[in-house]
Amino acid sequence: MKFLLARLQARRLALPLASVARVILRPRLQVLPDLPPWLAGFLQLPGRSLPVLDVGEWFEGRRCPWDLYNPIVLTHEDNLALLFTAVDGLMEVDPVDFRPLDPKDSFQGVAAALVPWSDAWVPIVVPKLLLLAQEQRKLVHWQQRVQQRLERL
């Protein structure tokens, strides 16, 4: 199975390559003043505003440093983009090498298992499990506000 290996400040995460649409360098984001810290802003694409989740804030309690070269990973699931500190590349792991996660280490249910990388174990993060239903509804509200703001310009 193929994975995109992404880095935060203090850890690495593996995203199933099948859930990744593309990776882009950090473009300008639309930001509203009352967004929660885990929401970096909205990426403007033709015809839509895509929410960008700050994965560093989400998993480590620290925002990803603002850098022109931070990658944003666009996912196929839930019209969501993920902001990381860096992307380290692709890796392929045979499923027989996966290691099960202890439920208390599952990042509140969003990590599926661990995969070996170098001399460490990296959690597999499933993007469609990142947001609760309530958080998804809030994203829709903020997307509408960004769209209204852009229409006024």
Backbone hydrogen bonds, N-H to C=O, Kabsch-Sander energy under -0.5 kcal/mol:
donor,donor_aa,acceptor,acceptor_aa,energy
3,F,91,M,-2.9
4,L,15,L,-2.8
5,L,3,F,-0.6
5,L,89,G,-3.3
6,A,4,L,-0.7
6,A,13,L,-2.9
7,R,86,A,-3.4
8,L,11,R,-3.3
13,L,6,A,-2.8
14,A,123,P,-2.9
15,L,4,L,-2.5
17,L,2,K,-2.4
19,S,16,P,-2.1
20,V,17,L,-1.4
21,A,19,S,-0.5
21,A,74,L,-3.3
22,R,74,L,-1.3
24,I,72,I,-2.6
26,R,70,N,-2.0
30,Q,42,F,-2.8
31,V,29,L,-0.5
35,L,32,L,-1.3
39,L,36,P,-1.9
40,A,38,W,-0.7
40,A,52,V,-2.1
41,G,52,V,-0.9
42,F,30,Q,-2.2
43,L,50,L,-3.1
44,Q,42,F,-0.5
45,L,43,L,-0.7
45,L,48,R,-2.6
48,R,45,L,-2.4
50,L,43,L,-3.0
50,L,48,R,-0.5
52,V,41,G,-2.7
53,L,51,P,-0.6
53,L,81,A,-3.2
54,D,38,W,-2.8
55,V,53,L,-1.2
55,V,83,L,-1.6
56,G,83,L,-0.5
58,W,54,D,-2.0
59,F,55,V,-2.7
60,E,56,G,-2.6
61,G,56,G,-0.7
61,G,57,E,-0.8
62,R,56,G,-1.3
67,D,65,P,-0.7
70,N,67,D,-1.6
72,I,24,I,-3.3
73,V,71,P,-0.5
73,V,82,L,-3.1
74,L,22,R,-3.0
74,L,72,I,-0.7
75,T,80,L,-2.2
76,H,19,S,-2.0
80,L,77,E,-1.2
81,A,51,P,-2.4
82,L,73,V,-2.5
83,L,53,L,-3.1
84,F,71,P,-2.1
84,F,82,L,-0.5
85,T,7,R,-2.1
86,A,7,R,-1.7
88,D,5,L,-2.8
89,G,5,L,-0.9
91,M,3,F,-2.2
93,V,1,M,-2.9
97,D,94,D,-2.8
98,F,95,P,-1.4
99,R,114,L,-2.6
105,D,102,D,-2.7
106,S,103,P,-1.3
110,V,106,S,-1.1
110,V,107,F,-0.8
111,A,106,S,-2.3
112,A,124,I,-2.5
114,L,99,R,-2.8
115,V,122,V,-2.6
117,W,120,A,-2.8
120,A,117,W,-2.9
122,V,115,V,-3.1
124,I,113,A,-3.0
125,V,14,A,-3.0
125,V,123,P,-0.6
126,V,110,V,-2.6
129,L,126,V,-2.2
130,L,127,P,-1.7
136,Q,132,L,-2.3
137,R,133,A,-2.1
138,K,134,Q,-1.8
139,L,135,E,-2.1
140,V,136,Q,-1.7
141,H,137,R,-1.8
142,W,138,K,-2.5
143,Q,139,L,-2.8
144,Q,140,V,-2.1
145,R,141,H,-1.9
146,V,142,W,-2.5
147,Q,143,Q,-2.4
148,Q,144,Q,-2.5
149,R,145,R,-2.2
150,L,146,V,-2.5
151,E,147,Q,-2.2
152,R,148,Q,-1.2
153,L,149,R,-0.6
153,L,150,L,-0.9
